[in-house]
Every structure is written in structure tokens, then in C-alpha cells.
């Protein structure tokens, strides 16, 4: 069953067509990645899905519901949660206060157990729970941004370039947590420039180029595809 269905999605910035009528699906429980070069339209796609930017045309259906005209906060309350590029933590608030902001719309009795699970996933955040977010390292801020998103209990977690600017060992830990989150039942849509890591992690993948989807299919098959290896993995492939 498809949790997310995108049809003929187009995003414009003035006269520039950043996303040119793309179609894709994400089934419930999947981990799907969207890869491509800088400027391919990946982040613009996520912003349109989350409601942070209004699509010029096309349809986005989430849990069978048409999201046309829905503001970002309603999409988030429906379970479509985005971790933006650049993390976007509240720099003057503590780690605990940032996590509490993620749970702000909730009124159930599982907030404390969810917070404990986030701190279990990210032990460094547990050590820095009273520290202000602005004093954390880039990797710790990324952990906090993901943790805050998890506090919203997402049905679909959309991540925009989570490894950007991080040391390889930190990025590796982030990818491990994304895998664990998915295994626990959260559907994940991952936008990532590190194509090798993303394809190794995902079940299915879409490749974007100049605002269009040029390839799609099983992530491991795409990882072995000579076109992907040459264009996105930096490998010279002989004919």
C-alpha cells in the first residue's frame, strides 16, 4: 500500500522550473532514497511535499488524502515530518527543550518513553541534555534535529541531506540510526548527495537530474548500474 503518492509535481521559482512534473511513490514501511547532483531538484521536492513551499502544480496524496492547499503544520500533524537541510534546531533552547518542541502537538502519555528512546539512539544527546543546541557540534545538531522529528511520532520521516558537512564516522552513525528507525516501522524518504551510502541503505531509489526523474528501481541494482556509478559514484566505467 502506498503511503505517499506524488503525481506530476512541479515546483517553480519565478520562471525557473526546479521540478518538472515528476511521479513517484513511497509504500508504507519502505526506506526510499532520492539521489542526484546538486541542483537536481531533490530539496525542492521535499519542501513541496512538506508544505514549506507551494507546488506550482501536481498532486500529493498522503495516506490517500490529497494535500493540495494544506499548510505545513497540518501535514506535520498528519504524520509527514521533515528534517530540513541545515538542521534548523532552536539554538537558544536546550537539547531537552528542543525535543519537547517536537512533542508539542501531542497529548498522549508516551512522550517520556519516546524521549528516552531518542536519548538511547543518540547517547551524546543524553550527555548534553541540558546544553543549549547552539553550542553543539554539527553532528550533534543533526542528531537533535532527527530526535526532535521522532518526538512528533512521524508516519513518514523525510530527511534532507542528513550527512551534509559531517565527518564520515558521524555520518555513518546517522545512517545507522535511519536504518534502525525504519526497521522499527517508520517509513523514510531520504534525500542525500552521498549516493553510495543512500543506495546501500535504501530498498528503492529514484535518481533526479535537472528536475526530472531519470532512473528508478531497486537500490542495490542502481548501485551496480554503470550509469549511476559513473555519474554519481565517481567511477570510470568502461564500455
N, C-alpha and C positions, 0 to 999 in steps of 0.2 A: 504493500500500500504506500502510495506516495504521500509523504508529509508536506513536501513543498513542490509546487509546480509553477514553473516560470515559462511564459509564452510570449514571444515577440517583444521582449523587453528592450526598450530603447531609452537611453539616457543622453541628454544634450546639455552642453554648457554653452549657452548662446547659440552660435551657428555651428559649433563643433559636436559631431556625433561620437560620443565617447563609447557608447554601447549600441550596437547596430542590429537590434531585433533578434536577440538570442533566445533559445529554448533550452531548458534543462530541468531535471527532476532530482529530488533527493528523497529516497524512501525512508520510512521510519526505521531507526536503528543503524542507518548507514554512517560511514565516515567517507565523505566525498571531498575531493580537493579540486581547486580551480587554480591552474598554474598558467604562467605566461610571463613575458618580459615586462619591464617597467612601462607603464602607459598603455597596456593592453586592454584595460577596462575592468580589471578584476575588482579593485576597490570601489569603483563607481557602481558596479553591480551590487556589491554588498550594501552600500549606502542606500541604494534604491530599494532593496529588499527590506531593510530595517526601517525605512521611512525617514532616514536622515536627509535624503534628497528625493525630490519628487520625480518619478519617471515621466518621460515625455509621452510614452505610450506603452502598451503591452499589458499583460495580466500577471499578477502574482497571487497564487492561491496557497493558503497555509491551513492545513487540516480541513481542506475542502472549502475554506472560507475565502472569498475574494477580498483582498486587502486594499483595493482601489480607494484612495482618499483617506485611508486610516493613518492617523499620526503615529509617530514613533512610539510614544508611550503606550498606545493601545496594542501595537504589535508586540511590544515587550511583555505586556500583561497577558497576551495570548500565548506567550512562551517562546517567541522568536527573539533571542537575546544576542546582541553583538558585542564583541570585544574589539574596539576600534584600533586602527593603526595609531601608534603613538601612545597607547595605553590609556590616557585620559583619567588617571587617578586624581582624587581630590588631595592636592599636595599639602594643604594645611591641616588635614584630618589625619588621625592615627590610622594604623592598619585595622584595628578593631572597628573604628568608626566608618572606614571605607566599606568593610564587609557588612556592617549594619545598614549602610545605604543600599546595598544590593538587595537586602531583605525588606526594604521599606514598604513595598506594596503588600507584603504578606501579612496574614493574620492567623496563621496556623501555629501549632505547637512544636514544630520541628526545626525552628530556626537555630536553636542552640546546638542540636545534633549536626545540622548542616555546617555550622561554623566550625565545629570540632573536626568534621570530615575535611573541610578546606585546610585547616591547620595541620591535619595529618598528611594531606597531599603535599603541602608546602611547609616543611618544618622550619625553614628560615623565617617565614611569616609568624610562626608561633613564638620564635625567639624575639621578634621585633614588634609584637602586637601592640605595644604602647608607643612605638616610634611614629613620627609623622611621615606620611607617604613621600613627601618631597625630599626626604633625606635618604631614601632607599636607593640602591643601585638600579640600573636599567632592568636587569634580570629580575630583581625583587619586585619592581613595579609591574613587570609583565605578569608575574605570579599573582600579584594582588589584583590586577585587572581581571584575570581569569577567575580568581577566587570570588571576587565581587559578583561576577556574572553568574557563577554557580549558586550564589546565595539567592538568586532570583528563581531558582529551580527551572532552568530552561528545558523546553522540549526540543528545540533546535538551537545549538550554540554555533554562531557564525564568528569565525576568528579571522581578523585581517592582519596578515604579516606578523604572526606572533614571535618569529625568530629574528626579526629585523634588529640589527645593531647589537646582538647578543654574542657573547663568546660561545664557541662551539659546545663546550661542556654544559653551559646553561641552556642553550637552545635544545640540546639533547634531552635535558630533564623536562623542558616544556613539552616536547613531543611525546615523551613517555607519559606525562600526565594527560595529554589529549587522548592518547590511546586508552588509558585507564578509564577516563570519563566516558568514552564511547562504549567500552566494554560493560560499564555499569548501566547502560541504557540510554544515554543522551545522544541524540542524533547530532552529527557535527558536519558543518560546511567550512572547509579550511581554504583560505586564500593565502598563497605562500609563494615567494620567489625561489626558495630553496626547493627546487623541483625534485631533486633526488630524495630528500627526506620526506617530502609530502607524498610522493608516489609510493615510497616504501611503507608509509603509514596507512594510506587510504585503501579502500576497497575499489572505488571507481574514481575516475578523474575526467575533467574537461580541460582542454587546452585552449586558451584565448590568445588571439592575435589581432591587433588593430580593431578591437571592439567586436569581434566575431568569434564564435567557437569553431575551431578548425579541426579538432580531433576529440574523440571521447571514447571511453570504454574502460575495461579492466585496468586498474592502476599498474599492476605488475607487467601487463602486456605493453602498456605505454612506456614503462620504464625501460623495456627492451627494444622499443621501436626506434629504428635508426634516425627517423626524423626528429624525434624528441631528444635522443641522445646528442645529436649534432647541434640542435638549436638551443637546447636548454640545459644540457649537462656538460657542455664544453668538450665533447668528444668528437674527434675527427673520425668519420665513418667512411670506409672505402666502398665504392660502388661494387 
